[in-house]
Amino acid sequence: MDHFTYRHRVLHCEEVSVADLAERFGTPLYVYSRATLLHHLRQLQEAFAAVRPLICYSIKSNSNLHIVRLMVEHGTGCDVTSGGELYRALKAGCPAEKIVFAGVGKTDAEIRTALDRDVALFNVESEGELLAIADLARAAGRVARVALRVNPDLPPKTHVKTDTSVKGVKFGLDIETVVEFAQRLVGHPHVQVVGLHMHLGSPILSVEPYRQGIEKGLILIDKLRAQGHRIDVWNMGGGFGIHYRKQEALPASAFAAVIVPGIQASGCRLILEPGRFIVGNAGILVSRVIYTKDSGGKHFVIQDAAMTDLVRPTLYDSFHRIWPVAPPADVPAPPSDYEADLPGTIRSDVVGPVCESGDFLAKDRALPPVVRGDLLATFSAGAYGMAMASNYNGRPRAAEVLVAGRDAILIRRRETFEDLVRPEVEV
Ligand SMILES: *Cc1c(COP(=O)(O)O)cnc(C)c1O
């Protein structure tokens, strides 16, 4: 469920007209719903309540400080993947004991800062990283708590660029050799192996990978404990899918039904690292049509949002629902099934102004006819949207607005041309 609804044929975010927001803040514009963010977080908190998990919001999905702070104020920790995200987590007020640090290429500087701040957990992905953490912890006189990130070698489950638990990806330690690896850490004075980490990929639309991951993890935990490691944390990562196309995603309770019994059997504390599930459907990207044109047998809608604002279609061939903010009377609501040809719509390629053929938000999409000046909403854009935005083609990044009831606050101003050149040394 989300709080983006059509009322009197105008899209609203909670109580606020999206058309009004576009007037006030310009386009392209990210609009987030506070009630939706909290609704999704609460669904997770309730579904997993039996094991009292530590939910670490995955900052990389949407790193705006206001959103991170909102999460932290509602009880979450943070999952960070870099020194920059660690900085954001702390700046948003997240206590270090609720921060978990993931990432396949942590630098010495990042590790030093994380040790200095005493983060809850390092998710370790290689032998080299472990040696670095051990050295730096010794030098700092600290003991690092680590979870071994295991690649459980499961069948493919999502887009090849976002699957992290098949053999041959860069993530994690191989499940066949992790026990041997762990043997060398028994009794280490500066590294405590306290847990297991499995982030399987994203978005995942079935419980099966989690079931398989749990099965393999339980066996592994027994082996690690037999070696003398105190394994009391099981970090299942994130990856829960959302509705992009229709109602394709599973509720949190479905994942909980598979994960909770496994966690109870293990006796571990559960950590989750959800990003997309919380923020994905809580945000839309609003854009304005600049031109339309027919060429090469196609109808193009050229609007002012681009791959620089939302790269997911370009990068992952992702599907995002797109519909006018104020649709015509004969096709008032977005369809529940996008595969069908809808009366009153035109097959359109929705593209941006960037000089790349790969710059598109949708291809061959049934859309009501739109004209110059019309507003479009691209849905389910809250996760990996603004977080992956760039300045390519000299494009200032979009503004972001957070709506709560009748109120809308600017949480990131639109970048200016000045912003674009500021870090460059004066010519
Ligand atoms: C990206 C990532 C997540 C979050 O994934 P979502 O699909 O947004 O829930 C969690 N953990 C790790 C280690 C990640 O890399």
The ligand as an ORCA input file, in Angstrom:
! r2SCAN-3c Opt
* xyz 0 1
  C      21.898     -3.113     -1.362
  C      22.034     -3.889     -0.118
  C      20.946     -3.994      0.757
  C      19.593     -3.404      0.489
  O      18.905     -4.069     -0.523
  P      17.375     -3.718     -0.790
  O      16.998     -4.499     -1.967
  O      17.293     -2.259     -1.056
  O      16.601     -4.121      0.404
  C      21.155     -4.666      1.948
  N      22.357     -5.205      2.255
  C      23.404     -5.129      1.435
  C      24.693     -5.717      1.836
  C      23.290     -4.466      0.222
  O      24.330     -4.400     -0.604
*
